[in-house]
Amino acid sequence: MTQEQISELCVASLAKVLRLPKDRVETDTKFNRLGLDSAMVVYVMMELEEKLDVELSPDDFYDHPTIIQLSRFLAEKLATRSAA
């Protein structure tokens, strides 16, 4: 899966939890500025884990605080896993 595809999944998941249209979710805006709280992080994290078959922690969202950064991290994680 490409970083762009992962980014689209992140946007869709965040839009659903924030109850916003997808086009209102900026990929370079920090999650806390979008209004994401810790409960929402857990919901998004679980959805991404299921769709991408990866294990995540809430810290991943704080270490990679925008969709761009998180999708890059996830793409690298998936690439490393498939190379192993």
Wavefront OBJ file of the C-alpha trace (Angstrom):
o trace
v 0.000 0.000 0.000
v 1.356 3.426 -0.923
v 1.741 6.390 1.392
v -0.981 8.160 -0.595
v -3.423 5.269 -0.085
v -2.602 5.183 3.631
v -3.113 8.944 3.803
v -6.562 8.526 2.226
v -7.446 5.902 4.861
v -6.290 8.272 7.605
v -8.353 11.134 6.172
v -11.452 8.944 5.925
v -11.054 7.645 9.465
v -10.409 11.093 10.944
v -13.298 12.628 8.998
v -15.627 9.964 10.385
v -14.535 10.402 14.014
v -14.465 14.213 13.783
v -17.773 14.285 11.850
v -16.278 16.433 9.118
v -16.335 16.154 5.327
v -13.125 14.529 4.057
v -12.142 17.723 2.226
v -12.064 19.588 5.564
v -9.389 17.284 7.035
v -6.027 18.911 6.305
v -3.180 16.402 5.992
v -0.573 18.840 7.310
v -2.529 20.037 10.374
v -1.592 18.563 13.742
v -4.144 16.118 15.142
v -4.774 18.206 18.261
v -5.507 21.246 16.077
v -8.074 19.154 14.179
v -9.802 18.505 17.504
v -8.701 14.904 18.014
v -8.766 13.845 21.663
v -7.277 10.728 23.256
v -10.474 8.663 22.881
v -10.645 9.572 19.196
v -6.973 8.615 18.767
v -7.749 5.151 20.118
v -10.708 4.779 17.737
v -8.656 5.868 14.698
v -5.734 3.713 15.818
v -7.944 0.615 16.057
v -9.475 1.276 12.653
v -6.058 1.706 11.011
v -4.730 -1.417 12.740
v -7.615 -3.414 11.320
v -7.391 -2.002 7.787
v -3.587 -2.121 7.542
v -2.941 -5.202 9.698
v -0.340 -3.383 11.808
v 0.090 -2.822 15.509
v 0.038 0.808 16.629
v 0.175 2.681 19.900
v -1.232 6.082 20.822
v 2.388 7.273 21.020
v 2.655 6.792 17.240
v 0.076 9.574 16.837
v 2.045 11.891 19.131
v 5.383 11.022 17.494
v 3.863 11.570 14.017
v 1.269 14.316 14.700
v -0.065 14.959 11.176
v -1.622 12.709 8.553
v 1.389 13.289 6.299
v 3.824 12.220 9.016
v 1.699 9.301 10.214
v 1.081 7.948 6.709
v 4.832 8.165 5.938
v 5.576 6.250 9.159
v 2.939 3.621 8.350
v 4.160 3.206 4.761
v 7.700 2.639 6.053
v 6.421 0.188 8.669
v 4.502 -1.776 6.020
v 7.464 -1.729 3.617
v 9.805 -3.015 6.334
v 7.377 -5.786 7.209
v 6.934 -6.920 3.606
v 10.707 -6.853 3.039
v 11.298 -9.147 6.011
l 1 2 3 4 5 6 7 8 9 10 11 12 13 14 15 16 17 18 19 20 21 22 23 24 25 26 27 28 29 30 31 32 33 34 35 36 37 38 39 40 41 42 43 44 45 46 47 48 49 50 51 52 53 54 55 56 57 58 59 60 61 62 63 64 65 66 67 68 69 70 71 72 73 74 75 76 77 78 79 80 81 82 83 84
